[in-house]
Amino acid sequence: MKNKFVALLARWLVLALGVTLATKIVDGIACDDGTTLMIVVVLLSFFNAVVRPILVLFTLPFILLTMGMGLVVINALLFMLVGRLVDGFHVAGFWPALWGALIVGVTNIIMAAFIGKPPGAGGDGSGGGGDNTHESGRIGKVRKPAADVIDV
């Protein structure tokens, strides 16, 4: 439980860093204060966990036609939505939201390379299953597939 909480805090810090960088780099994105930034981070995390998978499901043909670039559009739309919902977080339009979403996504990728995968995500041998008996009767380590990175 403690590791999951620490992993969640680490993800929120990386997201906060990405949003802060976006406000500094992109004209048209502004955040008034730290409290607003915390609200933005929690709301973006919630939307990425709940709304984004639904949007991806319904827009799957568009995502396939654009060879994945439709995901960037979804991320930009979620960024714009948070800008409309949170007082003190301003997103001027689609293009600033698109650039902001790209900056946050790149920040997540870079920080994931430094921090590594969250515990239990699999792929690196740490976590992701225990000793189980296979159908063949032999005992071995069963690995779960790697978890997707949720980014904005």
Backbone bond lengths (Angstrom), bond angles and torsions (degrees), N, CA, C in turn:
res aa  C-N    CA-C-N  psi(-1)  N-CA   C-N-CA  omega(-1)  CA-C   N-CA-C  phi
1 M - - - 1.453 - - 1.525 110.72 -
2 K 1.332 115.79 -43.55 1.457 119.49 -178.57 1.525 110.83 -63.29
3 N 1.336 116.98 -40.92 1.466 120.18 179.96 1.519 111.89 -64.55
4 K 1.320 117.43 -37.13 1.463 120.55 178.96 1.519 111.07 -67.47
5 F 1.331 116.18 -37.57 1.460 119.87 178.07 1.523 110.56 -67.31
6 V 1.317 116.74 -42.16 1.470 120.79 178.09 1.531 109.80 -64.50
7 A 1.328 117.05 -39.86 1.466 120.28 178.20 1.529 110.72 -64.40
8 L 1.331 117.58 -39.68 1.466 121.14 177.61 1.524 110.44 -64.03
9 L 1.323 117.02 -44.11 1.466 120.15 177.73 1.528 111.35 -62.39
10 A 1.328 116.80 -39.45 1.468 120.33 178.29 1.524 110.58 -63.40
11 R 1.325 117.12 -42.31 1.472 120.37 178.34 1.525 111.14 -64.11
12 W 1.337 115.99 -40.34 1.462 119.57 178.97 1.526 110.78 -65.83
13 L 1.327 117.53 -38.40 1.465 120.23 177.93 1.522 111.51 -65.00
14 V 1.333 116.30 -41.00 1.470 119.95 178.01 1.527 109.93 -65.58
15 L 1.322 117.21 -41.58 1.462 120.80 177.78 1.521 110.69 -63.90
16 A 1.342 116.81 -41.28 1.463 120.56 177.41 1.528 110.71 -62.99
17 L 1.326 117.24 -39.44 1.465 120.74 176.77 1.523 110.38 -62.73
18 G 1.338 117.19 -43.57 1.460 121.03 179.34 1.520 112.64 -63.44
19 V 1.326 116.64 -43.54 1.470 120.04 179.16 1.528 109.96 -65.96
20 T 1.331 116.89 -40.68 1.463 120.48 177.82 1.516 111.18 -62.12
21 L 1.329 117.07 -44.26 1.472 120.28 176.74 1.525 111.02 -61.27
22 A 1.321 116.79 -40.52 1.466 120.36 179.28 1.521 110.94 -62.51
23 T 1.344 117.49 -38.70 1.469 119.45 179.26 1.514 111.30 -68.69
24 K 1.331 117.36 -29.44 1.470 120.95 -179.44 1.527 112.26 -81.09
25 I 1.326 116.80 -32.45 1.463 121.19 -172.78 1.529 112.74 -93.23
26 V 1.324 117.19 -41.62 1.464 121.49 -171.19 1.531 110.43 -95.39
27 D 1.331 115.32 123.23 1.462 119.40 171.17 1.524 107.67 -69.82
28 G 1.320 116.42 132.48 1.459 120.13 -179.86 1.514 112.91 106.77
29 I 1.346 117.73 -3.11 1.460 121.29 174.66 1.519 107.01 -122.92
30 A 1.333 116.07 128.16 1.462 120.69 -179.78 1.516 109.58 -145.11
31 C 1.318 115.16 146.45 1.460 122.49 176.77 1.518 107.19 -131.02
32 D 1.340 116.39 126.41 1.459 121.32 -172.74 1.519 114.53 -68.40
33 D 1.355 117.98 -46.01 1.462 119.16 -175.56 1.523 110.93 -154.26
34 G 1.328 115.50 -179.17 1.457 121.54 -177.71 1.513 114.03 -67.28
35 T 1.312 117.05 -35.84 1.461 120.36 178.20 1.526 110.58 -64.12
36 T 1.314 115.49 -42.54 1.465 119.98 176.93 1.518 110.34 -62.37
37 L 1.330 116.69 -40.76 1.461 120.94 178.28 1.527 110.88 -60.62
38 M 1.320 117.66 -41.91 1.467 120.67 178.32 1.524 111.21 -62.66
39 I 1.322 117.18 -41.71 1.461 120.91 178.66 1.529 110.34 -64.28
40 V 1.334 116.39 -42.40 1.467 121.50 178.63 1.526 110.26 -60.52
41 V 1.327 117.50 -44.87 1.465 121.80 -178.61 1.529 110.83 -62.90
42 V 1.328 117.30 -45.97 1.467 120.45 -179.87 1.532 110.43 -64.59
43 L 1.319 117.16 -42.01 1.461 120.58 -179.47 1.532 111.53 -67.85
44 L 1.326 117.17 -42.34 1.467 119.71 176.51 1.530 110.64 -62.32
45 S 1.315 117.31 -40.06 1.464 120.33 177.81 1.518 111.14 -62.63
46 F 1.325 116.01 -43.76 1.461 120.27 178.75 1.528 110.78 -62.37
47 F 1.324 116.99 -47.69 1.466 120.25 -179.89 1.520 111.80 -62.44
48 N 1.342 116.77 -37.42 1.457 119.66 178.46 1.519 112.09 -68.08
49 A 1.322 116.71 -31.01 1.459 119.79 -179.52 1.522 112.94 -83.42
50 V 1.330 117.76 -30.71 1.460 120.35 -173.04 1.529 112.91 -110.86
51 V 1.326 117.07 -52.72 1.466 120.99 -172.79 1.529 112.00 -79.69
52 R 1.323 117.03 -42.17 1.463 120.37 -175.13 1.530 113.08 -58.25
53 P 1.343 119.73 -45.74 1.472 117.94 178.36 1.532 113.32 -59.67
54 I 1.322 116.96 -35.45 1.470 120.33 178.47 1.527 109.95 -67.52
55 L 1.339 116.67 -43.91 1.462 120.35 177.94 1.527 111.30 -62.99
56 V 1.311 116.52 -40.41 1.467 120.06 178.88 1.522 110.39 -62.97
57 L 1.317 116.80 -41.37 1.465 120.43 179.30 1.525 111.53 -61.10
58 F 1.336 116.18 -46.41 1.468 119.52 -177.15 1.523 113.07 -74.46
59 T 1.314 118.34 -23.47 1.470 120.84 -178.27 1.519 112.10 -107.29
60 L 1.309 117.69 18.27 1.466 120.82 -177.23 1.535 113.53 -55.33
61 P 1.325 119.87 -42.78 1.478 117.87 177.31 1.539 112.31 -60.71
62 F 1.337 117.04 -40.61 1.469 121.00 177.96 1.527 110.36 -63.70
63 I 1.325 116.48 -41.80 1.467 120.39 179.79 1.525 110.13 -64.10
64 L 1.320 116.87 -41.18 1.459 119.78 178.69 1.526 111.81 -67.34
65 L 1.332 117.05 -41.51 1.470 120.30 178.67 1.528 112.40 -62.89
66 T 1.324 116.49 -35.21 1.466 120.21 -178.61 1.527 111.92 -92.86
67 M 1.318 116.19 9.87 1.469 123.00 179.16 1.536 111.79 53.71
68 G 1.314 116.23 43.99 1.448 121.97 175.31 1.512 115.64 93.40
69 M 1.312 117.53 -12.91 1.462 119.51 -178.68 1.530 111.57 -69.36
70 G 1.329 117.20 -18.03 1.453 120.68 175.52 1.519 111.94 -63.19
71 L 1.336 117.10 -25.85 1.462 120.43 176.85 1.521 111.08 -65.34
72 V 1.323 116.84 -34.91 1.465 120.66 177.64 1.530 109.44 -65.66
73 V 1.315 116.56 -39.21 1.465 120.60 177.84 1.538 110.11 -64.37
74 I 1.335 117.39 -42.36 1.462 120.84 177.29 1.525 110.12 -61.17
75 N 1.326 116.90 -44.11 1.466 120.32 178.95 1.525 110.92 -61.79
76 A 1.333 117.11 -40.36 1.466 120.54 179.14 1.528 110.59 -65.69
77 L 1.322 117.44 -40.14 1.464 120.35 178.82 1.530 111.62 -64.93
78 L 1.321 117.05 -38.62 1.461 119.79 176.53 1.526 110.90 -66.66
79 F 1.337 116.30 -37.73 1.462 121.56 176.92 1.527 109.99 -61.65
80 M 1.339 115.80 -44.46 1.470 120.35 177.49 1.527 111.65 -63.55
81 L 1.333 116.71 -40.68 1.454 121.02 179.74 1.523 110.84 -60.63
82 V 1.310 117.24 -43.93 1.467 120.56 178.08 1.522 109.64 -64.38
83 G 1.333 117.17 -36.90 1.461 120.31 177.15 1.519 112.46 -62.58
84 R 1.317 116.74 -31.72 1.472 120.06 178.76 1.529 112.17 -80.77
85 L 1.318 117.13 -29.82 1.456 120.83 -175.23 1.527 114.21 -84.77
86 V 1.326 117.05 -30.29 1.467 120.71 -173.09 1.525 109.65 -103.08
87 D 1.328 115.58 118.71 1.462 120.02 173.99 1.526 108.29 -68.82
88 G 1.317 116.02 132.35 1.454 120.72 -179.46 1.517 113.31 98.76
89 F 1.335 117.60 -9.00 1.471 121.69 174.26 1.518 106.81 -115.85
90 H 1.320 115.70 114.61 1.454 121.05 -171.93 1.522 110.64 -113.38
91 V 1.327 115.37 126.67 1.467 122.30 173.74 1.517 105.81 -124.63
92 A 1.340 116.16 116.59 1.465 121.96 -170.02 1.524 113.90 -70.70
93 G 1.304 119.09 -23.96 1.457 120.21 -177.87 1.510 111.21 174.92
94 F 1.338 114.78 -167.18 1.464 119.58 -175.98 1.518 112.79 -65.99
95 W 1.331 118.01 -45.89 1.474 119.91 -175.15 1.520 112.54 -65.71
96 P 1.334 120.26 -44.13 1.464 117.96 173.34 1.533 112.24 -61.36
97 A 1.338 117.11 -36.40 1.464 120.50 178.10 1.525 110.84 -64.96
98 L 1.339 116.18 -39.66 1.459 120.53 178.66 1.522 110.72 -62.82
99 W 1.333 116.76 -47.38 1.466 120.55 179.20 1.526 110.53 -65.48
100 G 1.322 117.30 -39.88 1.460 120.69 177.42 1.518 111.92 -62.43
101 A 1.326 117.14 -43.33 1.458 121.36 178.57 1.525 110.86 -64.25
102 L 1.330 116.99 -38.73 1.467 120.14 177.05 1.521 111.08 -64.31
103 I 1.321 117.43 -42.78 1.471 120.79 179.46 1.524 110.58 -63.82
104 V 1.326 117.12 -43.79 1.463 120.54 178.74 1.530 110.02 -63.58
105 G 1.324 117.54 -41.95 1.461 121.10 178.82 1.515 112.72 -63.14
106 V 1.331 117.00 -44.05 1.465 120.86 178.94 1.529 110.09 -65.78
107 T 1.328 116.64 -39.51 1.466 120.34 176.84 1.527 110.55 -60.27
108 N 1.328 116.96 -43.04 1.466 120.50 178.13 1.521 111.50 -62.10
109 I 1.318 117.00 -41.52 1.467 120.56 -179.18 1.525 110.56 -65.59
110 I 1.335 116.85 -45.86 1.463 120.71 -179.18 1.528 110.93 -64.39
111 M 1.326 116.80 -45.30 1.463 119.68 -179.08 1.524 111.46 -68.55
112 A 1.318 118.43 -32.86 1.468 120.55 176.63 1.529 110.33 -64.73
113 A 1.328 116.85 -32.42 1.459 120.18 177.32 1.532 110.72 -67.42
114 F 1.335 116.88 -35.64 1.458 120.53 179.35 1.527 112.18 -80.11
115 I 1.317 116.57 -44.85 1.466 121.12 -176.01 1.524 110.78 -78.97
116 G 1.304 116.87 -37.39 1.456 121.14 -175.51 1.511 110.46 96.28
117 K 1.313 114.87 -178.97 1.461 120.61 -179.26 1.513 109.77 -76.89
118 P 1.335 116.74 151.65 1.465 119.28 176.29 1.521 110.71 -65.07
119 P 1.342 117.55 154.15 1.461 120.30 179.72 1.518 111.09 -57.41
120 G 1.347 115.84 137.34 1.458 120.63 177.66 1.514 113.77 83.23
121 A 1.342 118.16 2.45 1.456 120.15 -179.37 1.511 111.75 -76.30
122 G 1.324 116.87 -16.73 1.452 120.56 178.63 1.504 111.58 83.73
123 G 1.314 115.10 -179.37 1.454 120.29 176.21 1.514 113.64 86.58
124 D 1.328 118.70 -29.92 1.451 120.38 -178.73 1.521 112.36 -112.33
125 G 1.324 117.30 4.42 1.447 121.12 177.58 1.509 113.85 86.35
126 S 1.313 119.27 -6.62 1.458 120.68 179.26 1.514 109.37 -98.12
127 G 1.280 116.69 104.49 1.456 120.12 -179.07 1.507 110.61 84.92
128 G 1.318 114.82 -168.94 1.450 118.61 177.20 1.507 113.47 83.67
129 G 1.308 119.36 25.82 1.450 120.33 175.77 1.505 111.23 137.04
130 G 1.293 116.30 162.37 1.455 121.20 179.70 1.508 109.77 -123.04
131 D 1.338 115.00 -171.76 1.449 119.15 177.78 1.517 109.26 -73.79
132 N 1.320 116.74 125.83 1.454 122.89 -179.23 1.506 109.60 -136.35
133 T 1.309 114.98 156.07 1.446 119.63 175.21 1.519 108.59 -88.79
134 H 1.325 115.93 128.17 1.463 121.30 179.20 1.518 109.31 -81.66
135 E 1.345 115.59 170.19 1.459 120.59 178.28 1.519 111.13 -60.10
136 S 1.327 116.31 -29.11 1.453 119.57 -178.28 1.524 111.82 -75.50
137 G 1.330 117.58 -7.61 1.446 120.95 178.81 1.512 113.61 96.45
138 R 1.318 117.96 -10.78 1.458 119.21 -179.85 1.529 109.85 -86.26
139 I 1.289 115.73 156.69 1.459 121.45 -178.99 1.523 108.37 -103.21
140 G 1.333 115.81 134.65 1.464 119.23 -179.78 1.514 110.81 -162.56
141 K 1.292 115.39 179.37 1.459 122.14 -179.11 1.523 108.96 -87.63
142 V 1.338 116.92 126.49 1.452 122.52 177.18 1.517 107.22 -100.70
143 R 1.309 117.06 125.29 1.460 120.62 -178.60 1.517 110.00 -104.86
144 K 1.329 114.10 139.71 1.456 120.10 174.64 1.511 108.25 -85.73
145 P 1.348 118.81 153.64 1.456 120.12 177.25 1.515 110.66 -65.97
146 A 1.347 115.82 152.83 1.461 121.25 -179.41 1.527 110.34 -63.02
147 A 1.328 116.65 143.45 1.457 122.22 179.45 1.526 109.99 -78.33
148 D 1.324 116.26 149.29 1.448 121.27 177.05 1.521 109.76 -73.77
149 V 1.317 116.10 147.11 1.456 121.14 175.67 1.521 107.90 -83.72
150 I 1.314 115.96 126.36 1.463 120.50 177.40 1.495 108.20 -94.27
151 D 1.296 116.86 117.93 1.459 120.23 179.03 1.517 109.44 -137.19
152 V 1.268 113.01 167.22 1.458 118.98 179.86 1.495 109.02 -105.31
